[in-house]
Amino acid sequence: MKSILKVVFVIIGTLIGAGFASGQEMYLFFFSYGIKGLIGILISSILMGIVIYQTLKLLNKYEINTYKDFLDLLITTKNKSDKSKFNIRDIVNCIINIFILITFFIMIAGFGAYFEQEFGINSIIGSMLLAILTFIVFLTSVKGVVKANEILVPILILFLIIIGFISLRDINIPKLENYIITTNQSSFILSAVLYCSYNSILLIPVLITLKDYLKSKKQIFFISFISTAIIIVLSVIVFLLLIKVDVDISKLEMPAVYVVSNTFQVLRYVYGFIILGSIFTTSISLGASFLQNVSRNKRSYTQIAAIMCITAILISKIGFSNLINFLYPVFGYLGLLQIWRIIINKV
């Protein structure tokens, strides 16, 4: 059971990053559909559970050490001399690595955005702080990432559920219809699939780093089931928090933080811990998977980690919500083929 929870906590730690805990992801992918957004959350979470289950089964069955090995299974060819297939793998691998790196940058930007929105501290200071912390953890390799998630994620889940219980007792669900922004209500299903798709791009390379913790198919089932249940509960809590926003929600960098800070002053710093902890766990999980994908030896690992953290500080000035609103839907479309191959096709 201990190994199951270790993997579950890393999965949740990867998924509940800056975009999730801040409310930006829920707003972008689900909130504009009103009640249908809740159905979208359910669809997306179940798809995510299937992706996790199928991916872990492949990792348990085959000798997969890198994301490139994983692509060798997904992109098959009857003619071994067909070089185009191998070029496709290299291109896809490159795209995934770029997305992981960009999302790592988004986490660094989100850390800085929180300090600026809540305390008026220049965002570059918060970004520098997280970049330094992540670099320290990277030097401890995958074990350090797992340990950090094992400590932080249960606390984050507990606090988020407590905040949900306190703040959602007087939620007016019918009021959701006042927040419908899009006129194409049928596209909530596409939005749900895209949310699963872009998350799978982030999650699969992280799952590959955890393959040594997998022992049996029974473990894989429980990991997938528990992860799905937690994702549904936490997503609904953050989604419903957004109903309490009393200003133009599109103008907020972190709408969920705004709600807690203005409605539940006593919980302001507790939710601040959730935000910062979520950002930290996601950034170290993504950073570690990127480094494992691109590093050739220990020396290059350290060098790339340093360059990655320094670059993240510079890029963080672009803005947290700007990065999420533009890049996440784009990579959601790019990941559709991958989840199709994982869920539908047999390897």
C-alpha positions in Angstrom: 0.0 0.0 0.0 2.9 2.3 0.7 4.3 2.1 -2.8 0.7 2.7 -4.2 0.4 5.9 -2.2 3.9 7.1 -3.3 2.9 6.9 -6.9 -0.6 8.4 -6.3 1.0 11.4 -4.5 3.4 12.0 -7.3 0.5 11.8 -9.9 -1.6 14.3 -7.9 1.4 16.5 -7.2 2.0 16.7 -10.9 -1.6 17.5 -11.8 -2.5 20.1 -9.1 0.0 22.7 -10.1 -0.3 26.5 -10.4 -3.0 26.4 -13.1 -5.1 23.9 -11.1 -4.9 25.3 -7.6 -5.2 28.9 -8.7 -8.4 28.2 -10.6 -7.1 29.3 -14.0 -7.4 25.8 -15.5 -10.9 25.2 -14.2 -11.9 28.6 -15.5 -10.4 28.1 -18.9 -11.6 24.5 -19.6 -14.8 24.1 -17.6 -16.3 27.1 -15.8 -17.6 28.9 -19.0 -20.0 26.0 -19.6 -21.9 26.4 -16.4 -23.4 23.1 -15.1 -22.1 21.2 -18.1 -18.6 22.1 -16.9 -19.1 19.7 -13.9 -20.0 17.0 -16.4 -16.8 17.9 -18.3 -14.7 17.5 -15.1 -16.2 14.0 -14.7 -15.5 13.0 -18.3 -12.0 14.4 -18.2 -11.1 12.7 -14.9 -12.3 9.3 -16.0 -10.3 9.6 -19.3 -7.3 10.6 -17.2 -7.8 7.5 -15.0 -7.8 5.3 -18.1 -4.7 6.9 -19.5 -2.9 6.4 -16.1 -4.0 2.7 -16.0 -3.0 1.9 -19.6 0.3 3.7 -19.3 1.3 2.0 -16.1 0.3 -1.4 -17.6 2.7 -0.7 -20.5 5.5 0.4 -18.1 5.0 -2.8 -16.1 5.0 -5.1 -19.2 7.8 -3.6 -21.3 11.3 -2.3 -20.5 10.7 1.4 -20.8 13.3 3.8 -19.4 12.6 7.0 -21.3 9.8 8.7 -23.1 11.4 7.8 -26.4 11.1 4.1 -25.4 7.4 4.8 -24.8 7.0 6.3 -28.2 8.6 3.3 -29.8 5.6 1.3 -28.5 3.0 3.8 -29.6 4.4 4.6 -33.0 4.9 1.1 -34.6 6.0 0.2 -38.1 5.8 -3.0 -40.0 8.8 -2.1 -42.1 11.8 -1.7 -39.7 13.7 0.1 -42.5 11.1 2.8 -42.7 13.0 5.7 -41.3 10.1 8.1 -41.5 8.5 6.5 -38.4 11.6 7.0 -36.4 11.7 10.6 -37.5 8.1 11.0 -36.3 9.1 9.6 -32.9 12.0 12.0 -32.6 9.7 14.9 -33.6 7.0 13.9 -31.1 9.6 13.4 -28.4 11.0 16.8 -29.0 7.5 18.4 -28.9 6.7 16.7 -25.6 10.0 17.8 -24.0 9.4 21.4 -25.1 5.9 21.3 -23.6 7.2 19.9 -20.3 9.8 22.6 -20.2 7.3 25.4 -21.0 5.0 24.1 -18.3 7.9 24.1 -15.8 8.4 27.8 -16.8 4.7 28.3 -16.1 5.1 26.9 -12.6 8.0 29.3 -11.9 5.9 32.2 -13.3 2.9 31.1 -11.1 5.0 31.1 -8.0 6.0 34.7 -8.7 2.5 35.7 -9.6 1.2 34.6 -6.3 3.6 36.7 -4.3 2.8 39.8 -6.5 -1.0 39.4 -6.3 -1.1 38.6 -2.6 1.8 40.6 -1.1 2.7 43.1 -3.8 6.2 41.6 -4.0 7.9 41.8 -7.4 7.1 38.5 -9.2 10.8 38.0 -10.1 11.7 37.4 -6.5 9.1 34.6 -6.1 10.3 33.0 -9.3 13.9 33.1 -8.2 13.0 31.5 -4.9 11.2 28.5 -6.6 14.0 28.1 -9.2 16.6 27.8 -6.5 14.4 25.3 -4.5 13.7 23.1 -7.5 17.4 23.1 -8.5 18.3 21.8 -5.0 15.7 19.0 -5.3 16.9 18.1 -8.9 20.3 17.3 -7.4 18.7 14.5 -5.3 17.3 12.8 -8.5 13.9 10.9 -8.6 14.0 9.8 -5.0 14.0 13.4 -3.8 11.0 14.2 -6.0 9.0 11.2 -4.7 9.9 12.1 -1.1 8.9 15.8 -1.5 5.5 14.7 -3.0 5.0 12.1 -0.3 5.3 14.8 2.4 3.5 17.7 0.7 0.7 16.2 -1.3 -1.3 14.6 1.5 -1.2 17.9 3.4 -2.4 19.8 0.2 -5.2 17.4 -0.4 -6.4 17.6 3.3 -6.3 21.4 3.3 -8.1 21.7 0.0 -10.9 19.4 1.2 -11.2 21.3 4.5 -11.5 24.6 2.5 -14.0 23.0 0.2 -16.1 21.8 3.1 -16.1 25.2 4.8 -16.6 27.4 1.7 -19.0 25.3 -0.3 -21.8 24.9 2.2 -23.6 28.0 0.9 -22.8 27.6 -2.8 -25.7 28.4 -5.1 -25.4 25.9 -8.0 -28.1 27.4 -10.2 -26.0 30.6 -10.2 -23.6 28.8 -12.4 -25.7 29.6 -15.4 -24.9 33.3 -14.9 -21.2 32.5 -15.7 -21.8 30.9 -19.1 -19.4 32.6 -21.5 -19.4 30.4 -24.6 -22.3 30.1 -26.9 -21.2 26.7 -28.2 -22.4 24.6 -25.2 -21.8 21.3 -27.0 -18.0 21.9 -27.0 -17.7 21.1 -23.3 -16.9 17.5 -24.2 -14.1 18.6 -26.5 -12.8 20.9 -23.7 -12.9 17.9 -21.3 -10.9 15.8 -23.7 -8.4 18.6 -24.3 -7.9 19.0 -20.6 -7.1 15.3 -20.3 -4.9 15.4 -23.4 -2.6 18.2 -22.2 -2.4 16.7 -18.7 -1.4 13.3 -20.2 1.5 15.0 -22.0 2.8 16.2 -18.6 1.9 13.1 -16.7 3.3 10.2 -18.9 7.0 11.2 -18.7 6.6 11.5 -14.9 5.0 8.1 -14.7 8.0 6.6 -16.6 10.3 7.9 -13.8 8.1 5.9 -11.3 8.2 2.5 -13.1 10.4 0.9 -10.4 7.5 1.4 -7.9 5.2 -0.8 -9.9 4.9 -4.5 -8.8 1.6 -5.9 -10.0 -1.6 -5.2 -12.0 -3.5 -5.0 -8.8 -1.4 -2.1 -7.7 -1.8 -0.4 -11.1 -5.6 -0.6 -10.8 -5.7 0.9 -7.3 -3.2 3.7 -8.3 -5.5 4.6 -11.2 -8.7 4.4 -9.2 -7.5 6.4 -6.2 -5.9 9.0 -8.5 -9.1 9.4 -10.5 -11.3 9.8 -7.3 -9.0 12.4 -5.9 -8.8 14.4 -9.1 -12.6 14.5 -9.3 -13.1 15.7 -5.7 -10.4 18.4 -5.9 -11.5 19.6 -9.4 -15.1 20.1 -8.2 -13.9 22.0 -5.1 -11.9 24.5 -7.1 -14.6 24.8 -9.8 -17.3 25.7 -7.3 -15.0 28.2 -5.5 -15.1 30.3 -8.7 -18.8 30.9 -8.2 -17.9 33.3 -5.4 -15.9 35.6 -7.6 -17.5 39.0 -7.4 -15.4 40.8 -10.1 -14.5 40.2 -13.7 -13.0 36.7 -13.4 -11.1 37.1 -16.7 -9.0 39.8 -15.2 -7.7 37.7 -12.3 -4.4 35.8 -12.5 -5.5 33.5 -9.7 -9.3 33.5 -9.2 -9.5 30.8 -6.6 -6.9 32.6 -4.5 -9.0 35.8 -4.8 -12.1 34.0 -3.5 -10.4 32.6 -0.5 -8.5 35.8 0.3 -11.6 38.0 0.2 -14.3 35.6 1.5 -12.4 33.5 4.0 -9.7 35.7 5.5 -8.8 33.1 8.1 -8.0 30.6 5.4 -6.0 33.0 3.2 -2.6 31.8 4.2 -3.7 28.1 4.3 -4.7 28.4 0.7 -1.5 30.3 0.0 0.4 27.2 1.3 -1.8 25.0 -1.0 -0.9 27.2 -4.0 2.8 27.4 -3.4 3.0 23.7 -2.4 1.1 22.6 -5.5 3.4 24.7 -7.7 6.4 23.2 -6.0 5.4 19.6 -6.4 4.4 20.0 -10.0 7.6 21.9 -10.9 9.9 19.3 -9.4 8.0 16.4 -11.0 8.0 18.0 -14.5 11.6 19.2 -14.2 12.8 15.8 -13.1 11.1 14.0 -16.0 12.5 16.6 -18.5 16.0 16.1 -17.2 15.7 12.3 -17.4 14.5 12.6 -21.0 17.3 14.9 -22.2 20.3 14.2 -20.0 23.0 11.8 -21.1 25.0 11.6 -17.9 25.2 13.1 -14.4 27.3 16.1 -15.5 24.9 17.1 -18.3 22.0 16.5 -15.9 23.4 19.2 -13.5 24.3 21.6 -16.3 20.9 21.4 -18.0 19.1 21.7 -14.6 21.0 25.0 -13.9 20.3 26.4 -17.4 16.6 25.4 -17.1 16.1 27.1 -13.7 17.9 30.4 -14.8 15.9 30.5 -18.1 12.6 30.0 -16.1 13.3 33.1 -14.1 13.7 35.2 -17.3 10.6 33.8 -19.0 8.4 34.2 -16.0 8.1 37.9 -16.8 5.7 37.0 -19.7 3.0 36.5 -17.2 1.3 33.5 -15.6 -2.2 33.6 -17.0 -1.0 34.6 -20.5 1.2 31.5 -20.6 -1.7 29.2 -19.5 -4.4 30.7 -21.8 -2.3 30.5 -24.9 -0.2 27.4 -24.5 -2.4 24.8 -22.7 -5.2 24.5 -25.3 -2.6 24.3 -28.1 -0.8 21.4 -26.5 -4.1 19.8 -25.6 -4.8 19.4 -29.4 -1.2 18.1 -29.9 -1.8 15.4 -27.3 -5.0 14.0 -28.7 -3.2 11.5 -30.9 -1.2 10.2 -27.9 -4.3 9.5 -25.7 -6.1 7.9 -28.7 -3.2 5.5 -29.1 -3.1 4.7 -25.4 -6.9 4.3 -24.8 -8.1 2.8 -28.1 -5.3 1.0 -29.9 -3.6 -2.1 -28.7 0.2 -2.0 -28.6 
